[in-house]
Amino acid sequence: MTCVYVCMCARAAEDMLRNMDLLLALPQSSHVYFGHEYTLSNLEFLCSLAPRISSPPLQLSLETYLMRAKVLRQDSVPTAPSTLADEMAYNLFVKCREAEVQRMVGCEGDPVATMQALRELKNSF
Amino acid sequence: MMSIVARNIKTRFLVSGIKLRRNFLSAPILSSLGCADVIKIPLFTDNYCYLIVDRETKHAAVVDPGTAQPVIKIVEQLQRDENLELKAILCTHKHHDHVGGNAELKHRFPTAEVIGTGYEHIPSIDRPVRHGDSFRIGSLQVRTIFTPCHTSGHVCFFVTSAATPSHFKGTVRSGEVGAENMAPMLFSGDTLFAGGCGRFFEGTGACYLAVRASVD
C-alpha cells in the first residue's frame, strides 16, 4: 500500500511539474490572475526554507516579495495579478528544474521529486 | 490611457468600497494593466472571481463565479452605465467555490454562455473546452490550457487581444509585448498561485501521458 501511495504522489507531482512547464512557456510579461489570496502564507512558507538557500539573489527575491505582500495585505489590497516573470524569480514551485532548488530539498537531479518534496513540506507547514 | 469603462469603474468602486462588508477585501478593484480591463471580485474568505472586460466592444466574461450575487450586482451596474454585455462564464475547474454561481448567473443573464473545462463536470455547462481550444470574448482571444492535478480536469485560460499575438508556443523573451496595457493575461484558477501551486488532489500522471500524446 505504501508503494502505491508513494507512486501516486510522484505521478501527481509529475502532473504539476508538467503544468508549470506549460504555463512558464507563455510570455513572461503575462499577468497571472489566480483563484485565491494565499500569497502571504505562500511566501511565509517559502521564506521558512531560507536556511536551505545558498543563493543570495533568491533569498533577496523572497524577502522582497514577502515585504511587498505584507504591505499590500495590510490595506487589504489584492496581490493579484502577479506576472510570470515575478513567479519565475521567487516561486520555488515553478523552479523545480533548477539545481539550487533541487539541492534545497535533497533531490538533486530530480525535478519531480523536488516538486513532491516541496508540496509535502507545504502541506505540513 | 484609461478607457471610459475603467475611469468610471475605478471612481465608483473606490467610493463604494467604504460601505461594503468587512471581508478579506473591502471592494472589487479594477486592474487596467493588461490587454483587457479586469475587475477583481472577492468571494467567501479568500476566493477571487474576475470580470474581464474587452475595452473595444464592452463584451465581458466572468471567471470562476463561486457565488452569483456580487457578480450580478457589478454586471448590472456596468450594463446601465457602460452598456457592458456579459457574454461568457468561464470555469477553470469543478470545485464549488469556483462554479457555485453558474446557474443563477445564467438565469439572470440568459445570453451568457458557460464555457468550462471539458474534462470534468461543470454545472450549467454550454461549451466544454479542451486543451488548445480557443474562443473569443469581443476582440479578445482566449486559449484553453489543460493543467490537471488540483482536479483531474483543471484548465487555465490565456487571454490575448488582437494587438498581442498569442505566444502559445515558442521562445519567451522578456519585454516582447511592447505596448503598455497590452500584456496577455493568464487565469490560473487553483493551479498556479503567487508563490505556490494548488494541492495535488487528483493528479495521477495518466493525464500527463494523454496530453503529451495529443500535443506532440
Interface residues (C-beta under 8 A of the other chain):
Chain A: M8 C9 A10 R11 A12 A13 E14 D15 M16 R18 N19 M20 L22 L23 L24 A25 L26 P27 Q28 S29 S30 H31 V32 Y33 F34 G35 H36 E37 Y38 T39 N42 L43 F45 L46 Y65 A69 S76 V77 P78 T79 A80 P81 S82 T83 L84 A85 D86 E87 Y90 N91 F93 V94 R119 K122 N123
Chain B: F24 L25 S26 I29 S31 L33 G34 V38 K40 P42 D46 N47 Y48 Y50 V63 D64 T92 H98 I145 T147 P148 C149 C156 F158 H167 F168 K169 G170 V172 R173 S174 G175 E176 V177 A183 P184 M185 L186 F187 S188 G189 D190 T191 L192 F193 A194 G195 G196 C197 G198 R199 F200 E202 G203 T204 G205 A206 C207 Y208 V211 R212
